[in-house]
Amino acid sequence: MTIKKLFKPRILFPTVILLLLIISFILSVILAPSPFHVEQIDNPGDVKISWEEISEEEFYENMTVAMNVTFEKEPTYYSLKEPGSDVEMPIAQYDVTAYDIFASPRTQPNLSAGETYRVHGTPSAFSDRGVTTVPEKNSFVLFLCEQRDCPNFVPREGVSPTYYDDYFNTLGYSVITPAVSIFPVDRTGEEPRIETALLPDYLQGEGEYTTFFELWDILAEGRAKYGMSEYNPWSDAA
């Protein structure tokens, strides 16, 4: 091929476009902030948070999953620094085994009963709600969030393309806010239940206790009310 032919428009323009795309890709990789940084620490750390009240609509927008779990072991503590932030936040990360699944993710892979999942939040989120690994007091209903599963999800501008996958694989589902995320289960009756007074108004069933079956119905109606996709109860639920 002669130099003259090389500079013909039909050859030059595609070549320039391809080079620009390659340069753009290289710059995006070089300039993208590191996804996030976690460093394991020996103690829970100290953080003071004023927990925010959220509305019924905000709850359903944020809630990715709802499940009854047991906490399998003591937490692992991390210091977490998010992309673009200079602030390090103490995080407690637990492994939990899921038993009753009340609400499945809307876009991400579904949960399975009997499987172990990771959940995280500030250490006080769990301690303030009485989370324990003591077997006879170790049954909780969790309402949790996953960034990629929120409606109309748009990746944060400038973060690494692997940020969301890496974050979830490392830390798992996150606490929305303790007041609407973590509830101890009472198993003294004929069926598992939650003390109604502990729940926000929009999750309360009838009577002193809210049963698991009431909770299935409440969540199904709430998701339908706010257009949060189809509700997927257990196929073998009575």
C-alpha positions as CSV (number, residue, x, y, z in Angstrom):
1,M,0.0,0.0,0.0
2,T,1.5,3.4,-1.0
3,I,1.6,6.4,1.4
4,K,-0.8,8.2,-0.9
5,K,-3.4,5.4,-0.6
6,L,-3.0,5.3,3.2
7,F,-4.1,8.9,3.5
8,K,-7.3,8.4,1.4
9,P,-10.3,9.5,3.5
10,R,-11.9,6.0,3.6
11,I,-8.7,4.6,5.2
12,L,-7.7,7.6,7.3
13,F,-11.0,8.3,9.1
14,P,-11.6,4.8,10.4
15,T,-8.0,4.6,11.5
16,V,-8.2,7.9,13.4
17,I,-11.5,6.8,15.0
18,L,-10.0,3.5,16.1
19,L,-7.0,5.3,17.6
20,L,-9.2,7.7,19.5
21,L,-11.2,4.9,20.9
22,I,-8.1,3.1,22.1
23,I,-6.7,6.2,23.7
24,S,-10.1,6.9,25.3
25,F,-10.2,3.4,26.8
26,I,-6.6,3.6,28.1
27,L,-7.3,7.0,29.7
28,S,-10.5,5.8,31.3
29,V,-8.6,2.9,32.9
30,I,-5.7,5.0,34.1
31,L,-7.8,7.9,35.4
32,A,-10.6,5.9,37.0
33,P,-10.4,6.1,40.8
34,S,-9.6,2.8,42.5
35,P,-12.9,1.0,43.2
36,F,-12.7,1.1,46.9
37,H,-10.3,0.3,49.7
38,V,-10.9,-2.1,52.6
39,E,-8.4,-3.0,55.3
40,Q,-9.2,-5.5,57.9
41,I,-9.0,-4.2,61.5
42,D,-9.1,-5.9,64.9
43,N,-11.9,-4.0,66.6
44,P,-15.3,-2.5,65.6
45,G,-13.9,1.0,65.4
46,D,-15.9,4.0,66.6
47,V,-18.4,5.9,64.5
48,K,-21.4,8.1,65.5
49,I,-24.3,8.2,63.1
50,S,-27.6,9.9,63.3
51,W,-29.9,7.3,61.7
52,E,-32.1,8.8,59.1
53,E,-35.9,8.1,59.0
54,I,-37.1,6.9,55.6
55,S,-40.5,6.9,54.1
56,E,-42.4,3.8,52.9
57,E,-41.6,4.7,49.3
58,E,-37.9,5.2,50.1
59,F,-37.9,1.8,51.9
60,Y,-39.2,0.0,48.8
61,E,-36.9,1.9,46.5
62,N,-33.9,0.7,48.5
63,M,-34.9,-2.8,49.6
64,T,-33.3,-5.4,47.4
65,V,-33.9,-8.5,49.6
66,A,-35.8,-9.6,52.7
67,M,-34.9,-12.8,54.4
68,N,-34.9,-14.6,57.8
69,V,-31.3,-15.5,58.7
70,T,-29.0,-16.7,61.4
71,F,-25.6,-15.1,61.9
72,E,-23.0,-17.8,61.6
73,K,-19.9,-16.4,63.3
74,E,-18.5,-13.2,64.8
75,P,-18.1,-10.3,62.3
76,T,-15.0,-9.3,60.4
77,Y,-14.2,-5.7,60.8
78,Y,-12.9,-3.4,58.1
79,S,-11.9,0.1,57.5
80,L,-13.7,1.2,54.2
81,K,-12.8,4.1,52.0
82,E,-15.1,4.8,49.1
83,P,-14.0,6.2,45.7
84,G,-13.3,9.9,45.8
85,S,-13.6,10.1,49.6
86,D,-10.8,10.7,52.1
87,V,-13.0,9.4,55.0
88,E,-12.5,5.9,56.3
89,M,-15.6,4.2,57.7
90,P,-15.6,1.2,60.1
91,I,-17.6,-1.7,58.7
92,A,-18.8,-4.9,60.2
93,Q,-19.2,-7.8,57.7
94,Y,-21.2,-10.9,58.7
95,D,-21.9,-14.2,57.0
96,V,-25.5,-15.2,57.3
97,T,-27.5,-18.3,56.4
98,A,-30.8,-17.5,54.7
99,Y,-33.9,-19.6,55.6
100,D,-37.1,-17.7,54.7
101,I,-37.0,-15.6,51.6
102,F,-39.6,-12.8,51.7
103,A,-38.4,-10.7,48.7
104,S,-35.9,-11.6,46.0
105,P,-33.6,-9.2,44.1
106,R,-35.3,-7.3,41.3
107,T,-32.5,-7.6,38.7
108,Q,-29.6,-9.5,40.3
109,P,-29.4,-13.3,40.9
110,N,-32.0,-14.7,43.2
111,L,-31.4,-15.9,46.8
112,S,-31.7,-19.5,47.8
113,A,-32.8,-20.8,51.2
114,G,-30.0,-22.6,53.0
115,E,-27.2,-20.6,51.3
116,T,-24.7,-18.3,53.0
117,Y,-24.6,-14.6,52.1
118,R,-22.5,-11.6,53.2
119,V,-24.1,-8.5,54.8
120,H,-22.5,-5.4,56.1
121,G,-23.0,-2.1,57.8
122,T,-21.5,0.1,60.5
123,P,-20.7,-2.0,63.6
124,S,-23.3,0.0,65.6
125,A,-26.0,-0.9,63.1
126,F,-25.8,-4.5,64.3
127,S,-25.0,-3.9,68.0
128,D,-27.8,-1.4,68.4
129,R,-30.3,-4.0,67.1
130,G,-29.1,-6.7,69.4
131,V,-27.5,-9.0,66.7
132,T,-25.9,-12.0,68.3
133,T,-24.5,-15.3,67.3
134,V,-25.9,-17.0,70.4
135,P,-27.9,-20.0,68.9
136,E,-31.1,-19.6,70.9
137,K,-31.3,-15.8,70.1
138,N,-29.8,-15.8,66.7
139,S,-32.8,-15.5,64.3
140,F,-33.4,-12.1,62.5
141,V,-35.3,-10.7,59.6
142,L,-33.2,-8.5,57.4
143,F,-34.3,-5.9,54.8
144,L,-31.1,-5.1,52.8
145,C,-29.9,-3.1,49.8
146,E,-27.6,-3.9,46.9
147,Q,-26.5,-0.9,44.8
148,R,-26.9,-2.5,41.4
149,D,-30.4,-3.7,42.2
150,C,-31.9,-0.2,42.8
151,P,-34.5,1.0,40.2
152,N,-33.1,3.0,37.3
153,F,-29.5,2.1,38.4
154,V,-26.8,4.3,36.8
155,P,-23.2,3.6,37.6
156,R,-21.4,6.4,39.4
157,E,-19.5,8.6,37.0
158,G,-15.8,8.1,37.1
159,V,-15.6,4.9,39.2
160,S,-13.8,1.8,38.0
161,P,-16.0,-0.5,35.8
162,T,-15.5,-3.3,38.3
163,Y,-16.4,-1.2,41.3
164,Y,-19.9,-2.6,41.9
165,D,-19.1,-6.2,41.4
166,D,-16.0,-6.0,43.6
167,Y,-17.8,-4.2,46.3
168,F,-20.6,-6.7,46.5
169,N,-18.3,-9.8,46.3
170,T,-16.3,-8.4,49.2
171,L,-18.9,-6.9,51.5
172,G,-22.3,-8.3,50.3
173,Y,-25.7,-6.7,50.9
174,S,-25.8,-3.5,53.0
175,V,-28.0,-2.3,55.8
176,I,-30.5,0.4,54.7
177,T,-30.8,1.9,58.2
178,P,-31.1,-0.2,61.3
179,A,-34.6,0.9,62.2
180,V,-36.0,-0.6,59.0
181,S,-33.4,-3.3,58.3
182,I,-32.8,-5.6,61.3
183,F,-35.5,-7.3,63.4
184,P,-35.2,-10.1,66.0
185,V,-37.5,-13.1,65.4
186,D,-39.7,-14.5,68.2
187,R,-40.0,-18.3,68.0
188,T,-42.0,-18.8,71.1
189,G,-45.3,-19.1,69.3
190,E,-46.6,-21.7,66.8
191,E,-44.9,-19.9,63.9
192,P,-42.0,-17.5,63.6
193,R,-43.0,-13.9,64.1
194,I,-41.8,-10.3,64.8
195,E,-43.0,-8.1,67.6
196,T,-45.3,-5.7,65.7
197,A,-44.2,-2.6,67.7
198,L,-40.6,-3.0,66.5
199,L,-41.6,-2.6,62.8
200,P,-42.3,0.6,61.0
201,D,-46.0,1.4,60.4
202,Y,-45.9,0.2,56.8
203,L,-44.6,-3.2,57.6
204,Q,-46.9,-4.0,60.6
205,G,-49.4,-6.8,60.5
206,E,-52.4,-7.3,62.7
207,G,-52.1,-8.0,66.4
208,E,-49.2,-7.9,68.8
209,Y,-47.0,-10.0,66.5
210,T,-46.5,-9.9,62.7
211,T,-46.2,-13.4,61.3
212,F,-44.0,-14.4,58.4
213,F,-47.1,-15.0,56.2
214,E,-48.4,-11.5,56.9
215,L,-44.9,-10.1,56.0
216,W,-44.9,-11.9,52.7
217,D,-48.3,-10.2,51.8
218,I,-47.2,-6.8,53.1
219,L,-44.0,-6.8,51.0
220,A,-45.8,-8.1,47.9
221,E,-48.4,-5.3,48.1
222,G,-45.7,-2.7,48.8
223,R,-43.6,-3.7,45.9
224,A,-46.6,-3.7,43.6
225,K,-47.7,-0.3,45.0
226,Y,-44.4,1.4,44.1
227,G,-43.8,-0.5,40.9
228,M,-40.8,-2.4,42.3
229,S,-41.2,-5.4,39.9
230,E,-42.8,-8.8,40.5
231,Y,-42.7,-10.3,43.9
232,N,-41.3,-13.9,44.1
233,P,-42.5,-15.8,47.1
234,W,-41.4,-19.4,47.8
235,S,-43.0,-21.7,45.3
236,D,-43.9,-24.1,48.1
237,A,-45.3,-21.6,50.5
238,A,-48.7,-22.5,51.8
